Amino acid sequence: MIVSDVDGTLLDSAHTLPTTSPTYRVLKRIRTAYPSLPIIISTGKQRCSTADLREKLDLSEFPCCHLNGNVIYSPTGEIVVESGLDIGVAKRVYEEMRKVGTSVFVYDYTTVYQAFHGKGDTGQWARILRKFGEDVVEDQDDVMERIERGELNPIKMGICQDTETIAGSIELLKTLFPPSAFALTSALPFCIEMIPAAHNKGTALMALLKYMSAELGETIKPENVIVFGDGENDVSMFEVAGMSVAMGNAMEGPRKAATWVTESNDEGGVGRFLERVFWPIEN
């Protein structure tokens, strides 16, 4: 089974997958040559944000993992596994980040709500997140009230801040909250995400293998899984899979944790690596 992150991995720096990319070409070749081989998307993004990519690569017959492993969908789009942050924790994170002037975002199944604009935030963080395909709605001052009323499930939260100062907010969160409250993870240097402590891309991979065995009749061992990623949030699935590949553009954590390092996303690193695996004589 092949499992891949999306941004910085399958997609290039312009957040696209050109048909000229080795990644597009090789994945389409694999789909033709090995149609029953599962190719799974595992991303921090919501499912709706990857609809075009799944269609482009013909992945509709496979399940997928979203929101950093906190929601797993069946091939038909039904939720197989889901989790979310404790409401009390979400409320306190919001309150503490407001005090220090840090922008706060809340993610549910389909939408990213900006609950607070921090110091110097003129909308730049929302604009950047939209470039990654996120549906960001700004000025959502009532988002915490909606969470308390049970109208919105805070699957994960994010804070955005200049890279030079975000470390201070990270240390504050670590000081104020116990490790059981949430896990901190990152796919972008200016954004830190809080996800349920018991769930991540690694636990999602294990749950996915169990689901595929029980519901789809496909028994796949972790050692027969190859995963690709570029962010700190990919390290947990690197630790589960038998084969892990960091992108040439990856952060330091995944580069150290991976079994191999391939070319960058802009060079079609996923496709180039898989081509060497599946068709070594040609390479």
Residue frames relative to the residue before (quaternion, step in Angstrom):
aa qw qx qy qz dx dy dz
M 1.0000 0.0000 0.0000 0.0000 0.00 0.00 0.00
I 0.2433 -0.7498 0.6014 0.1304 3.54 -1.09 0.80
V 0.0326 -0.7830 0.6212 -0.0078 3.58 -0.87 0.99
S 0.0308 0.8314 -0.5523 0.0517 3.57 -0.80 0.95
D 0.4714 -0.5976 0.5792 0.2917 3.46 -1.28 0.67
V 0.4622 -0.6966 0.4814 0.2634 3.59 -1.26 0.29
D 0.7948 0.2816 -0.1654 0.5115 3.60 0.25 -1.24
G 0.8025 0.2104 -0.1922 0.5242 3.55 -0.83 1.01
T 0.7250 0.3731 -0.2205 0.5353 3.56 1.29 -0.09
L 0.7747 0.2256 -0.1320 0.5758 3.60 0.43 -1.16
L 0.7493 0.3698 -0.1989 0.5121 3.56 0.97 -0.90
D 0.4767 -0.6629 0.4967 0.2942 3.55 -1.18 0.59
S 0.7536 -0.4092 0.2695 0.4382 3.56 -1.30 -0.05
A 0.6550 0.4713 -0.3047 0.5060 3.58 1.26 -0.34
H 0.4733 -0.7027 0.4049 0.3439 3.59 1.37 0.22
T 0.5718 0.5531 -0.3927 0.4614 3.56 1.06 0.80
L 0.2258 -0.7231 0.6262 0.1846 3.55 -1.35 0.20
P 0.1961 -0.8150 0.5359 0.1002 3.59 0.08 1.28
T 0.5495 -0.6145 0.4514 0.3415 3.58 -1.11 0.62
T 0.6192 0.5351 -0.3419 0.4619 3.59 1.26 -0.26
S 0.5248 0.6551 -0.4039 0.3636 3.60 1.26 -0.24
P 0.5368 -0.6114 0.4667 0.3467 3.62 -1.02 0.72
T 0.6055 0.5626 -0.3614 0.4316 3.60 1.08 -0.65
Y 0.6621 0.4781 -0.3054 0.4896 3.59 0.90 -0.86
R 0.6858 0.5143 -0.2952 0.4220 3.56 0.77 -1.04
V 0.7185 0.4508 -0.2622 0.4603 3.59 0.83 -0.98
L 0.6464 0.5079 -0.3346 0.4607 3.61 0.95 -0.76
K 0.6420 0.4961 -0.3285 0.4836 3.59 1.01 -0.69
R 0.6284 0.5268 -0.3317 0.4664 3.59 1.06 -0.70
I 0.6432 0.5118 -0.3145 0.4749 3.57 1.02 -0.81
R 0.6314 0.5385 -0.3324 0.4482 3.58 0.98 -0.82
T 0.6772 0.4763 -0.2831 0.4841 3.59 1.09 -0.74
A 0.7295 0.4434 -0.2432 0.4605 3.57 0.86 -0.97
Y 0.7973 0.1310 -0.0401 0.5879 3.58 1.05 -0.79
P 0.0819 -0.8711 0.4815 0.0511 3.61 0.58 1.13
S 0.6910 0.4693 -0.2878 0.4684 3.62 1.13 -0.48
L 0.5119 0.6390 -0.4243 0.3868 3.61 1.26 -0.10
P 0.3618 -0.7599 0.4904 0.2262 3.63 -0.50 1.10
I 0.0734 -0.7404 0.6671 0.0362 3.53 -1.07 0.90
I 0.0928 -0.8487 0.5197 -0.0329 3.54 -0.36 1.31
I 0.2984 -0.7119 0.6078 0.1863 3.55 -1.05 0.84
S 0.0224 0.7655 -0.6426 0.0253 3.58 -0.95 0.93
T 0.1589 0.8237 -0.5075 0.1968 3.54 -0.24 1.29
G 0.5325 -0.6069 0.4799 0.3434 3.55 -1.27 0.29
K 0.5722 0.6164 -0.3592 0.4045 3.56 1.30 -0.27
Q 0.5620 -0.5769 0.4694 0.3618 3.54 -1.32 0.26
R 0.6642 -0.5382 0.3470 0.3856 3.56 -1.19 0.58
C 0.6500 0.5376 -0.3267 0.4263 3.58 0.93 -0.86
S 0.6345 0.5556 -0.3260 0.4272 3.59 1.16 -0.59
T 0.7388 0.3865 -0.2211 0.5058 3.59 1.21 -0.33
A 0.3182 0.7857 -0.4864 0.2117 3.59 1.25 0.19
D 0.6766 0.4912 -0.2979 0.4606 3.59 0.88 -0.93
L 0.6494 0.5195 -0.3202 0.4538 3.59 0.99 -0.80
R 0.6529 0.5092 -0.3184 0.4617 3.59 0.93 -0.87
E 0.6551 0.4982 -0.3120 0.4747 3.58 1.01 -0.77
K 0.6532 0.5386 -0.3121 0.4311 3.56 0.94 -0.90
L 0.7611 0.3531 -0.1866 0.5112 3.58 1.03 -0.82
D 0.4200 -0.7304 0.4459 0.3023 3.59 1.32 0.12
L 0.3497 0.7592 -0.4705 0.2827 3.58 0.82 1.04
S 0.3591 0.7898 -0.4513 0.2088 3.61 1.25 0.14
E 0.6650 0.5150 -0.3184 0.4372 3.61 1.12 -0.44
F 0.6701 0.4778 -0.2946 0.4857 3.59 1.29 -0.01
P 0.5236 -0.5971 0.4874 0.3630 3.60 -1.19 0.45
C 0.1594 -0.7872 0.5866 0.1038 3.58 -1.26 0.14
C 0.3133 -0.7479 0.5640 0.1562 3.57 -1.22 0.63
H 0.0239 -0.8289 0.5574 -0.0410 3.55 -0.80 1.04
L 0.8094 0.2684 -0.2142 0.4764 3.52 -1.38 0.28
N 0.6651 -0.5454 0.2746 0.4298 3.53 0.91 1.12
G 0.7535 -0.4226 0.2081 0.4586 3.55 0.91 0.94
N 0.5569 0.6411 -0.3832 0.3634 3.58 1.22 0.05
V 0.7582 0.1697 -0.1619 0.6084 3.58 1.27 -0.08
I 0.0751 -0.7708 0.6323 0.0211 3.55 -0.82 1.06
Y 0.1794 -0.7975 0.5722 0.0659 3.55 -0.86 1.03
S 0.4661 -0.6352 0.5394 0.2972 3.54 -1.19 0.63
P 0.6933 -0.4593 0.3232 0.4516 3.63 -1.19 0.17
T 0.7050 0.4502 -0.2645 0.4800 3.61 1.13 -0.60
G 0.6156 -0.5956 0.3336 0.3938 3.58 1.27 0.09
E 0.4808 0.6483 -0.4516 0.3803 3.57 1.25 0.19
I 0.4767 -0.6693 0.4892 0.2924 3.58 -1.08 0.75
V 0.2323 -0.7853 0.5664 0.0925 3.55 -0.73 1.14
V 0.7785 0.0098 0.0439 0.6260 3.55 0.98 -0.95
E 0.1033 0.7931 -0.5978 0.0543 3.58 -1.01 0.75
S 0.0130 -0.7715 0.6359 0.0141 3.54 -1.26 0.45
G 0.0804 -0.7963 0.5972 0.0527 3.56 -1.26 0.05
L 0.6189 -0.5495 0.4115 0.3818 3.54 -1.27 0.26
D 0.5636 -0.5623 0.4785 0.3705 3.54 -1.20 0.52
I 0.5477 -0.6490 0.4184 0.3221 3.58 -0.90 0.93
G 0.6552 0.5168 -0.3146 0.4524 3.58 0.95 -0.83
V 0.6377 0.5178 -0.3160 0.4748 3.55 1.05 -0.80
A 0.6538 0.5216 -0.3154 0.4483 3.57 0.89 -0.94
K 0.6596 0.5147 -0.3063 0.4540 3.57 0.93 -0.89
R 0.6901 0.4752 -0.2955 0.4589 3.59 0.89 -0.88
V 0.5947 0.5465 -0.3677 0.4609 3.61 1.05 -0.70
Y 0.6452 0.5273 -0.3097 0.4580 3.55 0.93 -0.93
E 0.6866 0.4955 -0.2857 0.4488 3.57 0.84 -0.97
E 0.6918 0.4822 -0.2860 0.4550 3.59 0.89 -0.93
M 0.6692 0.4869 -0.3080 0.4694 3.59 0.99 -0.75
R 0.5818 0.5545 -0.3705 0.4656 3.59 1.13 -0.53
K 0.6375 0.5577 -0.3272 0.4189 3.56 0.97 -0.87
V 0.7645 0.3529 -0.1909 0.5045 3.58 0.99 -0.83
G 0.5205 -0.6919 0.3850 0.3197 3.58 1.30 0.14
T 0.4392 0.6796 -0.4655 0.3585 3.57 1.01 0.85
S 0.4916 -0.6758 0.4650 0.2922 3.59 -0.87 0.93
V 0.1571 -0.8072 0.5680 0.0330 3.56 -0.94 0.99
F 0.0746 -0.7852 0.6147 0.0068 3.55 -0.98 0.96
V 0.1520 -0.7692 0.6156 0.0791 3.56 -1.11 0.76
Y 0.2014 -0.7930 0.5694 0.0794 3.56 -0.88 1.02
D 0.0541 -0.7364 0.6694 0.0819 3.56 -1.06 0.80
Y 0.8140 -0.2901 0.1675 0.4745 3.60 -1.16 -0.38
T 0.8362 0.2024 -0.0608 0.5061 3.59 0.95 -0.81
T 0.7983 0.2941 -0.1059 0.5148 3.60 1.13 -0.58
V 0.2608 -0.7136 0.6245 0.1808 3.53 -1.25 0.59
Y 0.1527 -0.8052 0.5707 0.0512 3.58 -0.59 1.16
Q 0.2408 -0.7427 0.6005 0.1726 3.57 -0.78 0.95
A 0.2191 -0.8241 0.5159 0.0820 3.53 -0.34 1.30
F 0.8129 0.0279 0.0077 0.5817 3.59 1.16 -0.52
H 0.2805 -0.7272 0.6036 0.1680 3.56 -1.05 0.87
G 0.3043 -0.7878 0.5139 0.1506 3.58 -0.60 1.14
K 0.7559 -0.3559 0.2844 0.4702 3.54 -1.35 -0.14
G 0.8429 0.1501 -0.1275 0.5007 3.56 -0.86 0.97
D 0.5210 0.6281 -0.4188 0.3983 3.59 1.27 0.12
T 0.0283 -0.8070 0.5889 -0.0346 3.54 -0.41 1.27
G 0.7214 -0.3994 0.2300 0.5169 3.53 1.28 0.39
Q 0.4316 0.7365 -0.4444 0.2716 3.57 1.28 -0.02
W 0.6511 0.5172 -0.3399 0.4393 3.60 0.97 -0.75
A 0.6386 0.5171 -0.3227 0.4697 3.58 0.99 -0.81
R 0.6463 0.5201 -0.3241 0.4547 3.58 0.97 -0.81
I 0.6544 0.5019 -0.3195 0.4667 3.58 0.96 -0.82
L 0.6597 0.5087 -0.3156 0.4543 3.59 0.90 -0.89
R 0.6218 0.5386 -0.3463 0.4510 3.60 1.05 -0.68
K 0.6041 0.5600 -0.3574 0.4401 3.59 1.11 -0.62
F 0.6652 0.4691 -0.2928 0.5017 3.57 1.25 -0.45
G 0.6254 -0.5827 0.3218 0.4071 3.57 1.28 0.25
E 0.4746 0.6805 -0.4389 0.3450 3.59 1.27 0.15
D 0.3516 -0.6971 0.5843 0.2214 3.56 -1.13 0.74
V 0.0042 -0.8361 0.5451 -0.0614 3.57 0.05 1.35
V 0.1082 -0.7695 0.6282 0.0391 3.53 -0.89 1.03
E 0.2553 -0.8055 0.5213 0.1192 3.57 -0.60 1.14
D 0.8148 0.3075 -0.2126 0.4431 3.53 -1.42 0.13
Q 0.3337 0.7377 -0.5088 0.2924 3.55 0.90 0.97
D 0.0584 -0.8582 0.5100 0.0043 3.56 0.53 1.21
D 0.7084 0.4596 -0.2638 0.4663 3.60 1.17 -0.47
V 0.3531 0.7833 -0.4689 0.2047 3.57 1.27 0.10
M 0.6618 0.5018 -0.3262 0.4515 3.61 0.95 -0.77
E 0.6191 0.5277 -0.3442 0.4687 3.58 1.06 -0.66
R 0.6397 0.5205 -0.3177 0.4679 3.58 1.03 -0.78
I 0.6239 0.5250 -0.3331 0.4735 3.58 1.07 -0.73
E 0.6751 0.4989 -0.2965 0.4554 3.58 0.89 -0.92
R 0.6763 0.4723 -0.2872 0.4869 3.60 1.12 -0.63
G 0.5110 -0.6693 0.4080 0.3528 3.58 1.26 -0.06
E 0.4636 0.6953 -0.4319 0.3392 3.58 1.23 0.32
L 0.7861 0.1957 -0.0794 0.5809 3.57 1.21 -0.44
N 0.2641 -0.7623 0.5735 0.1424 3.56 -0.88 0.98
P 0.2606 -0.7772 0.5490 0.1631 3.63 -0.50 1.12
I 0.1712 -0.8253 0.5311 0.0866 3.56 0.22 1.26
K 0.7677 -0.1357 0.0735 0.6219 3.54 1.05 -0.78
M 0.2510 -0.7401 0.5998 0.1718 3.56 -1.31 0.30
G 0.1250 -0.7882 0.5968 0.0832 3.53 -1.22 0.43
I 0.1556 -0.7461 0.6339 0.1312 3.54 -1.18 0.54
C 0.1431 -0.7882 0.5955 0.0607 3.55 -1.00 0.86
Q 0.1261 0.7774 -0.5940 0.1640 3.52 -0.91 1.00
D 0.6453 -0.4978 0.3858 0.4324 3.59 -1.18 0.38
T 0.5716 -0.6307 0.4077 0.3307 3.57 -0.98 0.85
E 0.6277 0.5579 -0.3383 0.4246 3.59 1.13 -0.59
T 0.7946 0.3180 -0.1436 0.4968 3.60 1.11 -0.61
I 0.5111 0.6888 -0.4179 0.2995 3.60 1.17 -0.32
A 0.5366 0.6340 -0.4033 0.3841 3.60 1.16 -0.47
G 0.6213 0.5536 -0.3421 0.4364 3.59 1.06 -0.68
S 0.6577 0.4938 -0.3035 0.4811 3.57 1.01 -0.79
I 0.6141 0.5455 -0.3433 0.4554 3.56 1.06 -0.72
E 0.6776 0.4857 -0.2911 0.4693 3.58 0.87 -0.93
L 0.6173 0.5376 -0.3440 0.4600 3.58 1.06 -0.70
L 0.6548 0.5078 -0.3111 0.4654 3.59 0.92 -0.86
K 0.6547 0.5112 -0.3075 0.4642 3.57 0.99 -0.83
T 0.6610 0.5107 -0.2954 0.4637 3.56 1.11 -0.72
L 0.7398 0.4562 -0.2251 0.4403 3.57 0.92 -0.94
F 0.7946 0.2834 -0.1240 0.5224 3.58 1.09 -0.70
P 0.4568 -0.6649 0.5061 0.3052 3.60 -1.04 0.68
P 0.6651 -0.5181 0.3495 0.4087 3.62 -1.16 0.42
S 0.6309 0.5586 -0.3326 0.4234 3.59 1.15 -0.55
A 0.5542 0.6358 -0.3896 0.3699 3.60 1.22 -0.37
F 0.7513 -0.2199 0.1807 0.5954 3.56 0.99 -0.89
A 0.3675 -0.6690 0.5852 0.2738 3.51 -1.37 0.14
L 0.3269 -0.7306 0.5658 0.1981 3.56 -1.03 0.80
T 0.0778 0.7924 -0.6002 0.0765 3.56 -0.89 0.90
S 0.1346 -0.8075 0.5724 0.0479 3.55 -1.19 0.40
A 0.1211 -0.7606 0.6328 0.0795 3.52 -1.15 0.79
L 0.7472 0.2501 -0.1401 0.5996 3.54 1.35 -0.33
P 0.5443 -0.6718 0.3867 0.3208 3.62 -0.84 0.85
F 0.7187 0.4316 -0.2539 0.4824 3.61 1.11 -0.52
C 0.7332 0.3789 -0.2054 0.5260 3.59 1.27 -0.07
I 0.0954 -0.7720 0.6275 0.0336 3.56 -0.84 1.03
E 0.1910 -0.8033 0.5581 0.0823 3.55 -0.83 0.99
M 0.2385 -0.7321 0.6229 0.1384 3.52 -1.21 0.68
I 0.0115 0.7939 -0.6055 0.0552 3.57 -0.65 1.14
P 0.6688 -0.4789 0.3523 0.4464 3.62 -1.15 0.40
A 0.5474 -0.6758 0.3873 0.3059 3.57 -0.79 1.03
A 0.7144 0.4711 -0.2587 0.4480 3.58 1.05 -0.70
H 0.7487 0.3713 -0.2004 0.5112 3.59 1.23 -0.12
N 0.1582 0.7543 -0.6257 0.1203 3.54 -1.08 0.83
K 0.7396 -0.3949 0.2689 0.4741 3.59 -1.19 -0.13
G 0.6237 0.5441 -0.3378 0.4482 3.58 1.14 -0.59
T 0.6731 0.4605 -0.2978 0.4962 3.60 0.88 -0.90
A 0.6155 0.5427 -0.3469 0.4542 3.59 1.08 -0.67
L 0.6323 0.5275 -0.3364 0.4568 3.58 1.00 -0.76
M 0.6482 0.5008 -0.3157 0.4790 3.59 0.97 -0.81
A 0.6607 0.4963 -0.3027 0.4749 3.60 0.95 -0.87
L 0.6326 0.5395 -0.3237 0.4515 3.56 1.04 -0.76
L 0.6503 0.5083 -0.3160 0.4679 3.59 0.95 -0.86
K 0.6415 0.5172 -0.3126 0.4725 3.58 1.04 -0.81
Y 0.6543 0.5133 -0.3007 0.4669 3.57 0.97 -0.89
M 0.6770 0.5010 -0.3034 0.4457 3.58 0.86 -0.91
S 0.6407 0.5106 -0.3175 0.4774 3.56 1.12 -0.66
A 0.7338 0.4443 -0.2389 0.4551 3.58 0.83 -1.01
E 0.8011 0.3319 -0.1502 0.4749 3.55 0.84 -0.97
L 0.7815 0.3252 -0.1651 0.5062 3.58 1.01 -0.74
G 0.4433 -0.7296 0.4290 0.2951 3.57 1.29 -0.08
E 0.5641 0.5757 -0.3944 0.4414 3.58 1.17 0.52
T 0.1365 -0.8011 0.5805 0.0519 3.57 -0.41 1.24
I 0.0494 0.7934 -0.5984 0.1000 3.55 -0.52 1.24
K 0.3019 -0.7559 0.5560 0.1682 3.57 -0.78 1.02
P 0.6249 -0.5648 0.3808 0.3814 3.60 -1.08 0.65
E 0.6506 0.5349 -0.3305 0.4259 3.57 1.02 -0.75
N 0.6850 0.4472 -0.2805 0.5022 3.59 1.27 -0.25
V 0.5565 0.5687 -0.3925 0.4613 3.55 1.22 0.56
I 0.1228 -0.7623 0.6310 0.0754 3.55 -1.02 0.84
V 0.0957 -0.8183 0.5666 0.0132 3.58 -0.77 1.04
F 0.1867 -0.7683 0.6066 0.0830 3.53 -1.21 0.70
G 0.2115 0.7867 -0.5648 0.1317 3.59 -1.01 0.75
D 0.2821 -0.7708 0.5505 0.1522 3.52 -1.32 0.27
G 0.7275 0.4592 -0.2329 0.4536 3.60 1.21 -0.40
E 0.6773 -0.4705 0.3705 0.4274 3.53 -1.31 0.22
N 0.6502 0.5330 -0.3216 0.4357 3.60 1.08 -0.66
D 0.6115 0.5501 -0.3516 0.4470 3.60 1.27 -0.07
V 0.5028 0.6908 -0.4131 0.3152 3.58 1.21 -0.44
S 0.6329 0.5547 -0.3445 0.4159 3.62 0.95 -0.80
M 0.6970 0.4223 -0.2994 0.4962 3.62 0.97 -0.64
F 0.5308 0.5897 -0.4099 0.4500 3.58 1.23 -0.34
E 0.6761 0.5153 -0.2796 0.4463 3.56 1.07 -0.83
V 0.6731 0.4839 -0.2847 0.4814 3.60 1.23 -0.39
A 0.7167 0.4762 -0.2580 0.4394 3.56 0.85 -1.00
G 0.5582 -0.6171 0.4473 0.3278 3.51 -1.19 0.59
M 0.7817 0.1665 -0.0733 0.5966 3.55 1.15 -0.64
S 0.0018 -0.8053 0.5917 -0.0357 3.58 -0.76 1.03
V 0.0987 -0.8011 0.5903 0.0010 3.53 -0.98 0.96
A 0.2030 -0.7643 0.6032 0.1037 3.57 -0.75 1.07
M 0.4907 -0.6554 0.4908 0.2981 3.53 -1.11 0.72
G 0.6189 -0.5526 0.4069 0.3822 3.56 -1.19 0.46
N 0.6999 0.4328 -0.2439 0.5132 3.57 1.24 -0.49
A 0.3908 0.7706 -0.4412 0.2425 3.60 1.30 0.10
M 0.5804 -0.5434 0.4793 0.3715 3.52 -1.37 0.37
E 0.7023 -0.4917 0.3162 0.4063 3.56 -1.26 0.36
G 0.6386 0.5690 -0.3294 0.3999 3.61 0.93 -0.90
P 0.7264 0.4116 -0.2613 0.4843 3.61 0.69 -0.98
R 0.5938 0.5582 -0.3790 0.4384 3.60 1.06 -0.58
K 0.6848 0.4763 -0.2813 0.4745 3.58 0.99 -0.84
A 0.7075 0.4872 -0.2615 0.4401 3.57 1.02 -0.83
A 0.6288 0.5933 -0.3273 0.3815 3.59 1.13 -0.63
T 0.5335 -0.6011 0.4958 0.3290 3.53 -1.28 0.50
W 0.7959 0.0655 -0.0048 0.6019 3.54 1.06 -0.86
V 0.2271 -0.7152 0.6349 0.1838 3.53 -1.39 0.25
T 0.1862 -0.7927 0.5745 0.0828 3.57 -0.82 1.02
E 0.7120 -0.3988 0.3228 0.4794 3.56 -1.25 -0.21
S 0.6588 -0.5277 0.3637 0.3941 3.58 -1.28 0.25
N 0.6664 -0.4876 0.3728 0.4232 3.55 -1.29 0.21
D 0.6517 0.5172 -0.3211 0.4524 3.60 1.03 -0.70
E 0.6855 0.4412 -0.2719 0.5114 3.58 1.25 -0.39
G 0.5076 -0.6564 0.4209 0.3666 3.58 1.27 0.08
G 0.0973 0.8718 -0.4760 0.0630 3.56 1.08 0.76
V 0.6199 0.5330 -0.3558 0.4528 3.61 1.01 -0.72
G 0.6953 0.4790 -0.2741 0.4603 3.56 0.83 -0.99
R 0.6517 0.5211 -0.3232 0.4464 3.58 0.91 -0.86
F 0.6651 0.4930 -0.3115 0.4665 3.58 0.96 -0.83
L 0.6810 0.4905 -0.2957 0.4562 3.61 0.85 -0.94
E 0.6085 0.5494 -0.3522 0.4514 3.56 1.08 -0.64
R 0.6546 0.4987 -0.3086 0.4771 3.57 1.02 -0.76
V 0.6473 0.5166 -0.3102 0.4668 3.59 1.14 -0.62
F 0.7779 0.3817 -0.1832 0.4644 3.56 0.75 -1.08
W 0.8048 0.1381 -0.0607 0.5740 3.57 1.04 -0.69
P 0.0214 -0.8637 0.5035 -0.0057 3.59 0.68 1.11
I 0.6130 0.5678 -0.3599 0.4151 3.58 1.04 -0.67
E 0.6627 0.5048 -0.2965 0.4670 3.56 1.12 -0.68
N 0.7392 0.3775 -0.2068 0.5180 3.57 1.26 -0.35
